[in-house]
Amino acid sequence: MKEFAYNHVGLGGSFDHLHEGHKYLLKTAFKLGKMVYIALTTEELIGSKRFKDQFQSYSVRSAHLRAFITQELRISTNRFSIIPLKDPLGPAITFKDLEVHVSSMETYSTAIKINEIRLKNGLTPLILVIIPLICTSSGKKISSTKIRENLAQLSEQNLEKTQ
């Protein structure tokens, strides 16, 4: 039986158009924790995202997460929980048993804010594990926003061809 460094690890995000950066984040969390809590952004928080019309639904993103974790990583469903993320900080500010928060360099400031609130609430600060941004072969960071932008451009091109 594999031993884990921590019992409870958390992370959060949109996981829109699941890409290599998301996968690295998830792999890191599962290497560290026996139980991983994934806070998945709900539609209410998507309001200000760019190329919103290309954003995948909560159910699609949740299904893609489950498929990646169970099929590609071969991790049992009893080792993770997908939780609706209805506010930017989520359950990490109140879940007392959480030990670690995994985030990217891009969301590091949110992880710091989570710890500040935990301290104000009398909770132990989380160990913050920050992963680097994952880049394409051309050196540009992989991002859901860029994927949505590309999809929007393709959609626009296809529309022009049909007119």
Phi, psi and omega in degrees: 000131181287137175265143179245149180293329184223154178275319187231115180238140180233156174202163181210163177160183180278327183050038180281134183048065185320120184231181186300326177296314176299316183297320178294319177300312180295315179301319179298313181299317182287335175289329184273322192241145175292319178235130182242129179253119183250111178273114185257121182306130177273169180301330181300329182272353184279345186324315186262002182292144177287147179056045184304327182292346177262003183287133178286150180293162178304315183296322178293314180297319178297316179297320179295321176299309180301316181296315180299313184293314185278324184267312182279315180276344181058046180253134182293148179295344178279000179257001179210159177221131176261122186244135177297129178260105186257350175219158188302335184260335174063198185288350181298336182279347182236343184282102189292332182278351179295134183249327188226143172237125179257128177214173178264171176301329181293329183249016180304320182297327177293319179298320177298315180298320177303313180294322178300316180290321177302316179297316178299327181272006178079017178261157177292135176294151181277151169286127182260122176249117184249122179265154178287162174288143179263133184246159175284174179296339178271003175090004179268142181294142176279130179212150177297325180299315179295321177298315179296322178298315178297319178296321179295319178295318178298317180298318179295318178296317179296323179295318179297323180292331182275351182269000000 
